[in-house]
Amino acid sequence: MKRRIIEIDEEKCNGCGACAEACHEGAIGMIDGKAKLLRDDYCDGLGDCLPTCPTGAIRFVEREAAAYDEAAVKANMEKKKSPCPSGGCPGAASQAILRQTAPENYAPGISQLQNFPVQIKLAPVQAPYFDGAKLLVAADCTAYAYARFHENFIRGKVTLVGCPKLDSVDYSQKLAQIIQNNDIQSVTVVRMVVPCCGGLEFAVKQALQQSGKFIPWQVVTVGIDGTIMD
């Protein structure tokens, strides 16, 4: 059928991705740094993407194209929401990481991470590597701000990271379950000096209280310039 549909001028496209973000049907994707119309039947022809393009690379044309398929669009959007619909996402599978170099024999350039996943939201509440572990709960930004993060903090610990501001969740319940279900020896919190990082420290404190266990814990604060604050 002949109908109105978008056309993208690759020469004018600057690869900003604004059109892909504006397309509620997922008809536009970024390929090799350029916006592309992925499927004709995903484009509804309404042009929400047009006003977002800063270079005028998108326009309407009349041509032979498959009819807009709302059911296919909905199915595609649901698939994007749940990229691993069956069996769980492989990237969230709990696993220990065996290191050839012992923790006490640290060598620069060698990762000291002993567990995966590290995101608090993805971490299991019980895993073999938690037994007898020294737990590190770190704000996302700390590893970027503090240059020797692996050597001074990750080494010899099981690591969990998060950002209470970006995740907008209360980590305390998940952390309490981890502490309750495993033999955690100690907890080290590494946070940034910024106020929003206080949410991570508070969550750990709440988790320890909820767990009912008496576990030694400490808080280390990192400045935005990478220094350890007193």
N, C-alpha and C positions, 0 to 999 in steps of 0.2 A: 504494500500500500504506500501511497505517496502522502507524506505528512511533514509538519514542521518539526525540525529537530536541530540541536545545536551543532556547530562546527567549530573546531579549535584550530587556530593558525599557529602551528608549531614555531614558526619563525618569530612571531610576536610574543609567545609565551615566555615568561621569565622564571617559571618554575616556583612561584611563591606558594602554590597550593591552596590559595584562597577559594578557588572555584570548587575544588574537591571537598573542602570543609563545608561550603554552602550547599552542596548538592545533597538533599535529604534522601535521595533514592540510591546513592552509591554508584551513579552512572559514570562519574569521573574519577580517575585514579592517576597517581603520579608514577610515570614510568621513565626511567633514565633521566630524571630531572625535568620532565615535561608533562603537562596535563594531557590526558588522553580520554576520549569517550570509550569506555570499556565495552558497553553493549547498547545497541540501539533500543532494545526493549526495556532498558532501565530508565531511559530518558522520557520524562513526561511532557517535554516541550513547553514547560511553563517558564523556564529561564531564570530560576533563582540565582544561578551562577553568574549571569551576565553582569549585574551591577558590581560584583565583587572583584572583577578582573581589572587590575590597574593599568594594563597595557592595551585593552580592547581586543584581546586575542580571540574572544568568543562572539559568535553571531548566530542568528537563526538562518537556516536554509530550508528549502522545500526539496525533498528527495525521497526516493524509495527507501523505506525503512520498516523494520518489524514494528508491529503495534506495541504500545506501552503495555507491559505485563505487570500489573500491580501485585499479583500473587508471587511472581518471581522476585520482585523487589523486596517484598516482606520476608520471603524465605532467605534471601541473601543477607538482609539486615540482621535477622535472627542468628544466622550463622556467624556473622561478625561479632555479635554479642557473646556467643559461646563458641570459641574456636576449637574447643576440645569437648564436644557434646557427649562422648561416650568414653568411659574408662579414665577420665581425668586428664588434665594437661600433662604431657611428659615433662615439661619444664618445672612442674610443681612436685614431681616425684621426690620423696625424701631419700637422700643418699649421703653416705659418709665419703670423704675424700681422703684417700691414703697418700701420705707424703713420703717420698724416699728420704728426705732430710728430716731428722728428728726436730721437734720444736725447739729444743735447747741449742741446736746447732744452726741457728739462723744464718742464711746467706742472702745478701741483697739481691733483689730481682726474682726471688723464689716466693710464690704465693704461700701464705700460711693458712689459708682458708681450709677448714676441716669438715664443713657441712654444706649442704645445699638442699632446699632453697634457703635464702637468708632473710627474705622479707617476712616480717612478723605475720602479716596476713596470710602468707602461703605456708608458713612453717607448720609441721605436724605438732600435736600436743604431746606426743610420745614417740621417741625414737631411740635406738641403741646408743647413738652418740651423745645423748643427753645424760646417760648414767655416769655419775661421778664427774660431771663436766663443770668447768668454770664458765659461766655464761656471760657473754658480752652483749649488751643491748646498746646499739649505737644509732645516733641520728644519721640520716643519709649523707649529709654534707660533711661530716667529720672526716671521712676517709679522703675527701678532696682537699680539705683545708690543712690537715696534718700530714706531712710528707712521709713520716715513718710509721704509718698506721698499722701495717702488717706486723712490723717488728715489735712495736711497743704495746699493741692492743690485741690484734687478732691471734698472735702466736700463743698456742697452748689453750685457746678458748673456743667454745662453740659460739658462733656469731649470729645475731639477729639484728636487723636494721629496719628503720621506719622513719616516717615523718608525720607527726600528728597533725600538722597544718595541712599538708597535701592530702593525706588519707582521710582526714576528718572522721576518725573512729577512735573509740576508747580501747587502747591496747590492754588495759589492765586485766580484763577477764581472760583473754587468750594467754597472757603471760602467767597469770595465776594457775591456769590449768597445766602449763608446762612445768611450773615449779612444783605443783602438787603431784603430778604423775611421774616425776623423775627425781633422781638423786642429784640435785644441783648443789654444788659445793659452795659457790660464791656467785655474786652478780656484780658486774662492773658496768656502769652507765657512762657512756661517752656522748656528750651533748655539745651543741654550739652555744655560744654566749647569748645568742638572740632569745628574746622572751618566749617565742612560740615553742622553743625546744624544752621549755619547762614542762610541757605536756608529757613528754617522754619520761622525764624524771618522776613526775607525779604518778604516771601509769605504773612504773616499776614499784614505787613505794606502795601503791594501792594493791598491786599484785602480791607483794610480799605479805602484806597484812591479811589479804583474803586467803592466802595459802595456809596460814596458821603455822608456818615454819619459821624458825629463827636461823636466818642465813646471813652471813656477813656480806655487806654490799658497800659500794663506794661510787661516788660521782666524780667524773673528770670533765671539766669544761674547757672547750677549745675556742680560742678567739678567731675572729674572721681572718686574721693575718697568720693563722696557723700555730700560734703560741698556746701553751698550756696556761690557763689562768689559775692564779693562786686561790 
